[in-house]
Amino acid sequence: MPDPDASSGVVNPSRWASRMVKLARELTDEAPLGATITSGARQPVTIPASRYVDPAFADLELQRLWPRVWQLACSTDHVAKPGDAYEYRCGPYSIVIVRDDGGVLRAFQNVCRHRGSAICEGATSGLTELRCPFHRWSWDLSGRLREVPSRRGFGSLPAEQYGLFSVAVETWGPMVFVDPSSAAGPLAPFLEGVPEDIAWVGLDEYHCDYLVTVPLPGNWKVISDGFSETYHVQGLHRELLPSVDDVNGPQRLWHHHGKLEQRYGLPSPRFREPPGIDAVWSSFVEIMGARIGVSDVSTPAPSVPPDQTLRDVLAGMLRDVGRSEGVSYDRFTNDQLMTMQQYNLFPNVSLVIFPDLMTVLRSRPGTTPDDGYLDVINYRRTSPGTPVARPTDVLLPAGSDPGLGLILNQDAGNIARAQRGLHQPGFTRMTLSREECRILNMHRNLEHWLGITTTEITGV
């Protein structure tokens, strides 16, 4: 956890920690941080809507948040071999992650030491050096200056003084994280208890299939908020209700991060009359039938033995799919196979994890407060020794059909509507419920990182 200098205006870390303990208690009925949330705050919590539309607030984020915080950059599969490189962009910032000749993972600010041109773009492999395409200055993969054309014209250029600017880089499971400032401390303390909480699933066995980037007409926080609460399921995702319990999902808060557990394969308690097995089955197939090897929603529901539930049958089908792919799920219970573990990592990442797959949903700022990017990074568990191909990276044209499946398409399609409403002059504050505590947690952290010493949040 960094202790930024006083000139930034950032609050004292101990004072911030006290705020977060107070927040957790008010949200969790006096429970400590990390406890399951069982009851709500005593009154509605409100947050300024200007945080989503004000250029000055977006500038503050660019100055004090994005250059200094740990953030997910890419998958380890993007940089698995020596000579692999990947460019990560966040707003105006660009970082190149590279695997050097000795297999060491490194990261650098993506800038030539000559006149500031970006050196790399996109993803590549087979590199033996990092060479600027403008004037052909080059560095080896450890960042040491190697070649300067017409070098005598510059006078003395000591290699040790003209290396690339290093960036802190670490991995957790199949994910690569970077800290542009290299001042935020080690990654493990920043992640708090999240790796330990999900250690049972074995993230090292997951490999990345693809990364799809969708430009969206909304602030990065509007995009992120859509994956930080399930209150919207009964409105935006009604197709989910027959096969997802969207009400009884326990949540946890750490200082920076939050968690939701959500059970699939049973109906929402919102129904007055619970839907039958056929309706639950059809909904599950429509939403995630690929997990059980069924793509046709007209496929009849399987029979359910008297001593089992439909969740048990679905878990058995998932195990069968795994065996056909050389993957065993025998160490997991049926409930573990059918329950989503979702982690919201500050500031901008949501991990949606099942024992057979993980989807990373990352938001990034665009060129204005009204623009952003949604990155969908898909992982699947593979059997040991399975050859792993380099992930496919796709940047979709703005306004195109994202083709991400029913639910994510609905989420992406709602962004413009949500952002447009935030500009209306009468709407000055957002009102949050207990269920939206992960959004509030993100804003409390924003106040700390941006140096907002007098809170603009009411109700806590």
C-alpha positions in Angstrom: 0.0 0.0 0.0 1.7 3.2 -1.1 2.0 6.3 1.2 1.8 9.0 -1.4 3.5 12.3 -0.7 1.7 15.0 1.1 1.6 17.3 -2.0 -0.9 14.9 -3.7 -3.4 15.6 -1.0 -4.0 11.9 -0.4 -5.4 11.1 3.1 -3.2 9.3 5.7 -3.3 5.5 5.1 -4.3 4.8 8.8 -7.1 7.3 8.5 -8.3 5.7 5.3 -8.2 2.2 6.9 -10.3 3.5 9.8 -12.8 4.8 7.2 -12.9 1.4 5.6 -13.5 -0.4 8.9 -16.4 2.0 9.6 -17.8 1.4 6.2 -17.6 -2.4 6.6 -19.3 -2.3 10.0 -22.1 -0.1 8.7 -22.7 -2.4 5.7 -22.3 -5.6 7.6 -24.1 -5.0 10.9 -20.9 -4.4 12.9 -19.0 -7.3 11.4 -15.3 -6.9 10.7 -13.8 -6.5 7.2 -14.1 -9.7 5.2 -17.2 -10.9 7.0 -20.2 -12.1 5.0 -22.7 -9.3 4.5 -26.0 -10.1 6.2 -27.8 -6.9 6.8 -27.8 -3.4 5.3 -26.8 0.2 6.1 -29.3 2.2 8.1 -30.1 4.7 5.3 -29.4 5.0 1.6 -25.9 5.9 0.5 -25.5 8.6 -2.2 -22.5 9.3 -4.4 -22.0 12.4 -6.7 -23.0 11.6 -10.3 -20.3 14.1 -11.4 -17.7 11.4 -10.7 -18.9 9.7 -13.9 -19.1 12.8 -16.2 -16.9 15.6 -14.9 -13.7 16.0 -17.0 -11.9 17.4 -13.9 -12.6 14.2 -12.0 -11.4 12.1 -14.9 -8.2 14.2 -15.0 -7.7 13.5 -11.3 -8.0 9.8 -12.0 -5.4 10.1 -14.8 -3.0 12.0 -12.4 -3.4 10.0 -9.2 -5.0 6.6 -9.8 -3.9 5.0 -13.1 -0.2 5.9 -12.9 0.2 4.4 -9.4 -2.1 1.5 -8.8 -1.7 -2.2 -9.6 -3.8 -3.2 -12.6 -4.3 -6.3 -14.7 -2.4 -6.0 -18.0 -2.7 -9.3 -19.8 -2.6 -13.0 -19.4 0.6 -15.0 -18.8 -0.2 -16.8 -22.1 0.3 -13.5 -24.0 4.0 -13.5 -22.8 4.7 -17.1 -22.2 7.9 -17.5 -24.3 11.2 -15.4 -24.6 10.6 -12.7 -27.2 6.8 -12.5 -26.5 5.6 -8.9 -26.0 2.3 -7.3 -25.2 1.3 -3.6 -25.1 -1.2 -2.6 -22.3 -2.9 0.7 -22.6 -4.9 2.6 -20.0 -5.9 6.1 -21.0 -2.8 7.9 -22.3 -0.5 5.4 -20.6 1.2 2.6 -22.5 3.3 -0.3 -21.0 5.0 -3.0 -22.9 5.3 -6.4 -21.1 8.0 -8.7 -22.5 9.6 -12.1 -21.7 13.3 -11.6 -22.0 16.0 -14.1 -23.3 16.3 -15.7 -19.9 12.6 -16.1 -19.4 12.2 -13.3 -17.0 9.0 -11.2 -17.2 9.7 -7.5 -17.5 7.7 -4.4 -18.2 8.6 -0.9 -19.4 7.0 2.4 -20.2 6.4 2.2 -23.9 8.5 5.2 -24.9 11.7 5.7 -26.8 14.4 7.6 -24.9 15.2 9.6 -28.0 12.1 11.7 -28.7 9.3 9.9 -27.0 7.8 7.8 -29.7 6.0 4.6 -28.7 8.1 1.6 -29.4 5.6 -1.3 -29.5 2.0 -1.7 -30.5 -0.3 -4.7 -29.9 1.0 -8.2 -29.3 3.9 -9.9 -30.9 6.3 -12.7 -30.5 9.9 -13.8 -31.6 11.5 -10.5 -30.6 15.2 -10.3 -30.0 15.2 -6.6 -29.2 12.9 -3.6 -28.7 13.4 -1.2 -31.5 11.8 2.2 -32.1 10.3 2.3 -35.6 10.9 6.1 -35.8 14.7 6.5 -35.7 15.7 2.8 -34.9 17.1 3.2 -31.4 17.0 -0.3 -29.9 17.2 -2.0 -26.5 17.7 -5.6 -25.5 14.8 -7.4 -23.9 16.1 -6.5 -20.4 15.7 -2.8 -21.3 19.4 -2.0 -21.8 20.3 0.4 -24.6 21.8 -1.6 -27.5 22.1 0.6 -30.6 21.8 4.3 -31.6 22.1 5.0 -35.3 24.7 7.8 -35.9 25.6 7.7 -32.3 28.5 10.1 -32.5 26.2 13.0 -33.2 24.7 12.8 -29.7 27.9 12.9 -27.7 28.1 10.7 -24.7 25.1 8.3 -24.3 26.0 5.9 -21.4 23.9 2.8 -21.8 23.1 2.6 -18.1 21.6 6.0 -18.2 19.4 5.4 -21.3 17.7 2.2 -20.5 14.0 1.9 -20.8 11.9 3.0 -17.9 11.1 -0.1 -15.8 7.6 -0.8 -14.5 6.8 -3.2 -11.7 5.3 -6.5 -13.0 4.1 -9.5 -11.1 1.8 -12.5 -11.8 -1.1 -14.1 -9.9 -2.2 -17.4 -11.5 -2.6 -16.9 -15.2 -2.7 -13.1 -15.0 0.0 -10.4 -15.3 -0.3 -7.2 -13.3 1.7 -4.0 -13.6 2.3 -1.0 -11.4 3.3 2.0 -13.6 4.9 3.8 -10.7 6.7 0.8 -9.3 5.9 2.4 -5.9 2.7 0.6 -4.8 4.6 -2.2 -3.0 4.4 -5.9 -3.8 1.3 -7.3 -5.5 0.4 -9.9 -2.8 -0.4 -7.3 -0.1 -2.5 -5.3 -2.6 -4.5 -8.4 -3.5 -5.2 -8.9 0.2 -7.1 -12.1 1.0 -8.4 -12.8 -2.5 -5.8 -15.3 -3.7 -6.1 -17.3 -0.5 -9.9 -17.2 -0.7 -9.9 -18.8 -4.2 -6.8 -21.0 -3.9 -9.0 -24.1 -3.8 -9.9 -23.7 -7.5 -6.4 -23.9 -8.8 -6.0 -20.9 -11.1 -2.7 -22.0 -12.4 -4.5 -24.7 -14.4 -6.4 -22.0 -16.5 -5.2 -20.8 -19.9 -6.4 -17.8 -21.9 -8.4 -18.4 -25.1 -9.0 -14.8 -26.2 -9.2 -11.1 -25.3 -12.0 -9.1 -26.9 -12.0 -5.3 -26.5 -15.3 -3.5 -27.0 -15.4 0.3 -27.2 -18.4 1.6 -25.3 -20.0 5.1 -24.9 -19.7 5.2 -21.1 -17.3 6.0 -18.3 -15.1 3.2 -17.1 -16.9 3.2 -13.8 -20.3 2.8 -15.4 -18.9 -0.2 -17.2 -17.3 -1.6 -14.0 -20.4 -1.0 -11.9 -22.4 -3.3 -14.2 -20.3 -6.2 -12.9 -20.3 -5.1 -9.3 -23.9 -5.8 -8.3 -26.8 -8.3 -9.1 -29.6 -5.9 -8.3 -29.9 -5.3 -12.1 -30.5 -9.0 -12.9 -34.3 -8.7 -12.4 -34.4 -5.8 -14.8 -31.8 -6.3 -17.5 -31.3 -10.0 -17.4 -34.7 -11.5 -16.8 -33.6 -14.6 -18.8 -31.4 -15.5 -15.9 -34.1 -15.5 -13.2 -35.3 -19.1 -13.8 -31.8 -20.5 -13.2 -29.9 -18.1 -10.9 -30.5 -17.1 -7.3 -29.9 -13.4 -7.6 -31.1 -12.6 -4.1 -29.3 -14.9 -1.6 -25.7 -14.2 -2.7 -23.3 -13.6 0.2 -20.8 -10.8 -0.3 -17.5 -9.9 1.4 -15.4 -6.8 1.5 -11.7 -6.5 2.0 -10.1 -3.0 2.0 -9.7 -2.7 -1.7 -11.7 -5.6 -3.1 -15.1 -7.4 -2.9 -16.6 -10.7 -3.5 -20.0 -12.3 -4.5 -21.1 -15.9 -4.5 -24.0 -16.8 -6.7 -25.7 -20.2 -7.2 -26.7 -21.4 -10.6 -29.1 -24.2 -11.6 -32.0 -23.1 -9.3 -34.6 -20.3 -9.7 -34.6 -16.8 -8.2 -36.7 -16.5 -5.1 -38.4 -13.5 -6.8 -40.9 -15.8 -8.4 -44.3 -16.2 -6.6 -44.6 -19.6 -8.1 -41.2 -21.3 -8.5 -40.6 -22.4 -12.1 -40.4 -26.1 -12.9 -37.4 -28.1 -13.9 -38.1 -27.5 -17.6 -38.0 -23.7 -17.2 -34.8 -23.9 -15.1 -33.2 -26.2 -17.6 -34.1 -24.0 -20.6 -32.8 -20.9 -18.9 -29.5 -22.6 -17.9 -28.9 -23.9 -21.4 -29.6 -20.4 -22.9 -27.2 -18.8 -20.6 -24.3 -21.3 -20.3 -25.3 -24.5 -22.1 -21.7 -24.8 -23.5 -20.5 -25.7 -20.0 -22.6 -28.9 -20.1 -22.3 -29.6 -23.9 -25.8 -28.5 -24.8 -26.4 -25.6 -27.3 -30.0 -26.1 -28.4 -32.5 -24.6 -25.9 -35.2 -26.9 -27.3 -33.3 -29.9 -25.9 -35.6 -31.7 -23.4 -34.6 -31.4 -19.7 -32.9 -34.5 -18.3 -34.6 -36.7 -15.8 -33.7 -36.0 -12.2 -33.3 -39.0 -9.8 -35.3 -38.8 -6.6 -32.1 -38.4 -4.5 -30.7 -35.6 -6.6 -31.6 -32.0 -7.7 -31.3 -30.5 -11.1 -28.0 -28.8 -9.9 -26.6 -32.3 -9.2 -27.5 -33.4 -12.7 -26.0 -30.3 -14.3 -22.8 -30.8 -12.3 -22.7 -34.4 -13.5 -23.0 -33.2 -17.1 -20.2 -30.7 -16.6 -18.0 -33.5 -15.2 -18.7 -35.6 -18.4 -17.7 -32.7 -20.6 -14.5 -32.3 -18.6 -13.7 -36.0 -19.0 -14.1 -35.8 -22.7 -11.5 -33.0 -22.7 -9.1 -34.8 -20.4 -10.0 -32.6 -17.4 -11.2 -34.1 -14.1 -13.5 -32.2 -11.7 -13.6 -34.9 -9.2 -12.0 -32.8 -6.4 -14.9 -30.3 -6.6 -18.3 -30.7 -5.0 -21.4 -30.2 -7.1 -22.1 -26.9 -5.3 -18.6 -25.7 -6.2 -19.2 -26.5 -9.8 -22.5 -24.7 -9.9 -21.6 -21.6 -7.8 -20.0 -18.6 -9.3 -17.2 -16.9 -7.4 -17.0 -13.2 -8.5 -14.2 -11.0 -7.3 -14.2 -7.2 -7.9 -10.6 -6.1 -7.8 -10.0 -2.4 -7.3 -10.0 -0.4 -9.4 -11.4 -1.9 -12.6 -11.5 -5.7 -12.8 -14.2 -8.4 -12.2 -13.2 -12.0 -12.1 -16.0 -14.5 -12.7 -14.8 -17.9 -11.7 -16.1 -21.4 -11.9 -13.9 -24.6 -11.6 -14.1 -25.0 -15.4 -13.6 -21.4 -16.6 -12.8 -17.9 -15.7 -14.0 -14.7 -17.4 -12.1 -11.5 -16.6 -14.1 -8.3 -17.2 -11.9 -5.2 -17.3 -12.9 -1.6 -17.9 -10.5 1.1 -19.0 -10.9 4.9 -19.5 -11.4 6.3 -23.0 -10.5 9.7 -24.4 -13.3 11.5 -22.6 -15.3 10.8 -19.4 -18.1 9.5 -21.7 -16.0 6.8 -23.4 -14.5 3.6 -22.2 -13.5 0.1 -23.1 -14.7 -3.3 -21.9 -12.2 -6.1 -22.2 -13.4 -9.6 -22.0 -10.6 -12.0 -21.2 -11.7 -15.7 -21.4 -9.8 -18.5 -19.6 -10.5 -22.3 -19.6 -9.1 -25.0 -17.4 -6.9 -27.4 -19.4 -5.5 -30.8 -18.8 -1.8 -31.0 -17.8 0.5 -31.1 -20.9 -2.1 -29.6 -23.3 -0.4 -27.4 -25.9 -1.4 -23.8 -25.3 -1.8 -21.4 -28.3 -1.2 -17.7 -28.0 -4.5 -16.0 -27.1 -6.5 -14.3 -29.9 -6.8 -10.6 -29.5 -9.8 -8.8 -31.1 -10.6 -5.0 -31.1 -14.2 -4.6 -32.2 -15.3 -1.5 -34.1 -17.3 1.0 -32.0 -21.0 0.4 -32.2 -20.7 -3.1 -33.6 -22.5 -6.2 -32.2 -20.0 -7.5 -29.6 -21.1 -11.1 -30.1 -20.3 -11.9 -26.4 -23.4 -13.9 -25.7 -26.8 -12.9 -24.4 -25.9 -11.6 -21.0 -22.7 -9.7 -21.8 -24.4 -8.2 -24.9 -27.2 -6.9 -22.7 -24.6 -5.4 -20.3 -22.7 -3.7 -23.2 -26.0 -2.5 -24.7 -27.0 -0.8 -21.5 -23.9 1.4 -21.2 -25.1 4.3 -23.5 -28.4 4.5 -21.7 -26.7 4.6 -18.2 -24.2 7.2 -19.2 -26.7 9.5 -20.9 -28.9 9.6 -17.8 -26.0 10.8 -15.7 -25.8 14.0 -17.6 -29.4 15.2 -16.7 -29.2 18.4 -14.7 -31.7 17.2 -12.0 -29.7 14.1 -11.3 -26.9 15.1 -9.0 -26.4 12.0 -6.8 -26.6 8.2 -7.2 -28.5 6.3 -4.5 -27.0 2.9 -3.5 -28.6 -0.1 -1.7 -26.8 -2.6 0.6 -26.6 -5.0 -2.3 -24.5 -2.4 -4.2 -21.8 -2.3 -1.4 -19.0 -3.3 -3.8 -19.7 -0.1 -5.8 -19.5 1.9 -2.6 -16.3 0.2 -1.7 -14.8 1.2 -5.0 -15.7 4.8 -4.4 -14.3 4.8 -0.9 -11.0 3.6 -2.4 -11.2 6.3 -5.1 -11.4 8.9 -2.4 -8.3 7.6 -0.8 -6.2 7.3 -4.1 -7.4 10.6 -5.4 -6.9 12.5 -2.2 -10.5 13.6 -1.5 -10.0 14.4 2.1 -13.6 15.5 2.8 -15.9 12.7 1.7 -18.6 13.4 -0.9 -20.4 10.2 0.0 -23.5 10.6 2.2 -25.3 8.0 4.3 -22.2 6.4 5.9 
